[in-house]
Amino acid sequence: MIQSAVTGEGLPKSTRGLAADLPRLEQACDRVGQEIHLAVDFLRNLGVVSARLLPYSNQVLFLCEFFRRCPQPTGPQAEILKRWFWTTSFCGWFAGRNATDLNRGLLSMRSLAVGGKKPVDWQFLGFFETPLPLPDNFDFRSARIKAHLLAIYAQWPDQAAGILGEFGAQAFRVIFPDDGSIPANRVLLSYVPGQSVRQLLEQLQPEFSQEIFIDLNCLDRPDVFLSDRTGKLAAAEQRFWTQVGIPRMHEREDL
């Protein structure tokens, strides 16, 4: 909240400067509350039902900057915001960005919010990036893994929120303990005392099993199961990119 208030109100960024201007900081923090609520609502509508699933914390800062100037976006603005979120999540725009890039990105977000004569610099909103490949290893700290999970579990936000809220990163269970930690070997499941992952998978509703690419007929053949699921997860991601307006790898398009 303090970071958003400092950025939005143009307050000093040094600790000494903030200490000398505490009344303005307090007022700014009061005002930024609404922006954070709008940003959280926006993210929740995209399936980000837990802070654990947010790919980059700076995405909240950028959204607060937009909603501070435009609490009620138009239809086209809302669609651009959605595309911005998914593009920066899958393409890794925020990874390793320096302060200059972030500031130019914030300026572009302000231009998007207020319109007018100042053009939006789409480059600094990540719109000319293409998706990063899915990592070989499942690491829940990875922004790219979080984007992948959001795409796969987008139709089941309530279930995902409940399981994540209770078990955190441990909710993504290993299906075959002897077959590594590739993404295809992880699935979002509750812990039930006395029941194995396989037993829990066999109890899933058929439509949910299909949505997350669990072929119960292949559980006795891990190599076939994982190969099949890896291909289906990759195809599902590409369909999702098309749905939300992200160019596929080696493609590029203008707005």
C-alpha positions in Angstrom: 0.0 0.0 0.0 2.8 2.4 0.9 4.6 1.7 -2.4 1.4 2.5 -4.4 0.8 5.6 -2.3 4.3 6.9 -2.8 4.2 6.2 -6.6 0.7 7.6 -7.2 1.1 10.8 -5.1 4.6 11.6 -6.1 5.9 11.4 -2.5 9.6 11.2 -1.7 11.0 7.7 -2.0 13.6 7.9 0.7 12.8 7.0 4.3 14.0 10.4 5.5 11.8 12.2 2.9 8.7 10.2 3.9 9.4 10.8 7.6 9.4 14.5 6.9 6.0 14.3 5.1 4.0 11.9 7.2 0.7 13.7 7.0 0.7 13.5 3.1 1.7 9.8 3.3 -1.2 9.1 5.7 -3.7 10.8 3.4 -2.3 9.0 0.4 -2.6 5.6 2.1 -6.2 6.4 2.9 -6.9 7.2 -0.7 -5.1 4.1 -2.1 -7.4 1.7 -0.3 -10.1 2.0 -3.0 -7.5 1.4 -5.7 -6.3 -1.8 -4.1 -9.8 -3.1 -3.7 -10.5 -2.4 -7.4 -7.2 -4.1 -8.3 -8.0 -7.2 -6.2 -11.5 -7.4 -7.7 -10.0 -7.2 -11.2 -7.5 -10.0 -10.4 -10.1 -12.2 -8.7 -12.3 -12.0 -11.9 -9.3 -13.3 -13.8 -9.0 -16.3 -11.5 -6.3 -15.0 -9.2 -8.2 -16.1 -6.1 -5.1 -16.2 -3.9 -2.0 -13.9 -3.5 0.0 -17.1 -3.9 -1.1 -17.3 -7.5 -0.1 -13.7 -8.4 2.9 -14.0 -10.8 4.4 -10.6 -10.0 3.7 -8.3 -7.1 4.4 -5.2 -9.3 1.3 -6.1 -11.3 -0.8 -4.9 -8.3 1.2 -1.6 -8.3 0.5 -1.1 -12.0 -3.2 -1.9 -11.6 -3.5 0.5 -8.6 -1.9 3.2 -10.8 -4.5 2.6 -13.5 -7.5 2.5 -11.1 -6.3 5.6 -9.2 -7.0 7.6 -12.4 -9.8 5.5 -13.9 -11.9 3.7 -11.3 -14.5 2.7 -14.0 -12.7 1.6 -17.1 -14.5 1.4 -20.4 -15.0 -1.9 -22.1 -12.0 -1.5 -24.4 -9.8 -0.4 -21.5 -10.9 -3.4 -19.4 -10.0 -5.8 -22.3 -6.6 -4.1 -22.7 -6.0 -4.5 -19.0 -6.8 -8.2 -19.1 -4.5 -8.7 -22.1 -1.8 -6.8 -20.3 -2.1 -9.0 -17.2 -1.9 -12.3 -19.1 0.9 -11.0 -21.4 3.1 -9.9 -18.6 2.4 -13.1 -16.7 3.3 -15.5 -19.5 6.0 -13.4 -21.1 7.9 -12.5 -18.0 8.0 -8.7 -18.7 8.5 -7.8 -15.1 11.5 -10.2 -14.5 14.7 -8.3 -14.1 13.3 -4.9 -15.1 15.2 -1.9 -13.8 13.6 1.2 -12.2 13.7 3.1 -15.5 11.6 0.5 -17.3 9.2 0.2 -14.4 8.7 4.0 -14.3 8.1 4.1 -18.1 5.6 1.3 -17.7 3.8 3.2 -15.0 3.7 6.3 -17.2 2.2 4.1 -20.0 -0.4 2.7 -17.6 -1.4 6.3 -16.6 -1.7 7.2 -20.3 -4.0 4.2 -20.8 -6.1 5.2 -17.9 -6.6 8.9 -18.8 -6.5 8.7 -22.6 -5.9 12.1 -24.2 -3.1 13.2 -26.5 -0.2 11.4 -24.8 0.2 8.1 -26.5 0.6 4.8 -24.7 4.1 3.3 -25.0 2.9 -0.3 -25.5 6.5 -1.7 -25.4 6.6 -0.8 -21.7 3.4 -2.6 -21.0 4.9 -5.8 -22.4 2.6 -6.1 -25.5 5.4 -7.0 -27.9 6.6 -10.0 -25.9 6.0 -13.6 -26.6 5.4 -16.4 -24.0 8.3 -18.0 -22.2 8.5 -21.8 -22.4 7.1 -23.7 -19.6 9.9 -24.6 -17.2 11.0 -28.3 -17.0 10.7 -28.3 -13.2 7.7 -27.4 -11.1 8.7 -24.5 -8.8 5.7 -22.7 -7.3 7.8 -19.6 -6.8 8.1 -19.3 -10.6 5.9 -16.6 -12.2 5.7 -18.7 -15.3 4.5 -21.7 -13.4 1.8 -19.5 -11.7 0.6 -18.2 -15.0 0.4 -21.8 -16.2 -1.7 -22.8 -13.2 -4.0 -19.9 -13.6 -4.7 -20.9 -17.2 -5.3 -24.6 -16.4 -7.4 -24.0 -13.3 -9.2 -20.9 -14.5 -12.6 -22.6 -14.7 -12.3 -23.9 -11.1 -11.4 -20.7 -9.0 -13.4 -21.6 -5.9 -11.9 -25.1 -5.6 -8.4 -23.7 -6.2 -8.9 -21.0 -3.6 -10.1 -23.4 -1.0 -7.3 -25.9 -1.5 -4.6 -23.3 -1.7 -5.8 -21.4 1.3 -5.6 -24.6 3.4 -2.4 -26.3 2.0 -0.5 -23.5 0.2 2.2 -24.7 -2.3 1.9 -28.2 -0.8 -1.5 -28.5 -2.5 0.2 -29.3 -5.8 0.7 -33.0 -5.2 3.2 -35.2 -7.0 1.3 -37.9 -9.0 4.2 -40.3 -9.5 6.9 -40.0 -6.8 9.6 -41.6 -8.9 9.1 -39.6 -12.1 10.5 -36.2 -11.3 8.9 -32.8 -10.8 7.8 -31.8 -14.3 4.6 -29.7 -14.4 2.7 -32.7 -15.8 3.5 -34.7 -12.7 1.8 -32.2 -10.4 -1.9 -31.8 -9.7 -4.0 -29.6 -7.3 -5.4 -31.9 -4.6 -6.5 -31.8 -1.0 -4.9 -33.9 1.6 -7.2 -36.6 3.0 -5.8 -38.7 5.8 -5.2 -42.3 4.8 -5.7 -41.7 1.1 -3.0 -41.7 -1.6 -2.9 -39.3 -4.5 -4.0 -42.1 -6.8 -7.1 -42.8 -4.7 -8.0 -39.1 -4.7 -7.6 -38.9 -8.4 -9.9 -41.8 -8.9 -12.5 -40.0 -6.9 -12.5 -36.8 -9.0 -15.6 -35.9 -10.9 -15.1 -37.0 -14.6 -15.5 -33.5 -16.0 -12.9 -32.1 -13.6 -10.5 -35.0 -14.6 -10.9 -34.1 -18.2 -10.4 -30.4 -17.7 -7.1 -30.9 -15.9 -6.0 -33.7 -18.3 -6.0 -36.7 -15.9 -6.4 -39.9 -17.9 -7.4 -42.4 -15.2 -6.8 -45.3 -17.7 -3.1 -44.5 -17.8 -2.3 -44.4 -14.1 -0.6 -47.7 -14.4 1.7 -46.4 -17.1 3.4 -43.3 -15.8 5.5 -42.7 -18.9 2.4 -42.7 -21.2 0.4 -40.7 -18.7 3.1 -37.9 -18.3 3.8 -37.8 -22.1 0.1 -37.4 -22.9 -0.5 -34.9 -20.2 2.5 -32.8 -21.1 1.2 -32.5 -24.7 -2.3 -31.6 -23.5 -1.1 -29.0 -21.1 1.0 -27.3 -23.8 -2.0 -27.3 -26.2 -4.3 -25.9 -23.5 -1.9 -23.1 -22.9 -1.8 -22.2 -26.6 -5.6 -22.2 -26.7 -5.6 -19.9 -23.7 -3.1 -17.5 -25.3 -5.4 -17.2 -28.3 -8.4 -16.7 -26.1 -6.8 -13.8 -24.2 -4.9 -12.2 -27.1 -1.3 -13.3 -26.5 0.8 -13.9 -29.6 2.2 -17.4 -29.7 5.9 -18.0 -29.7 7.7 -16.5 -32.6 4.6 -14.5 -33.6 4.2 -10.8 -33.1 1.3 -8.5 -33.7 0.6 -4.8 -33.4 -2.2 -3.4 -31.3 
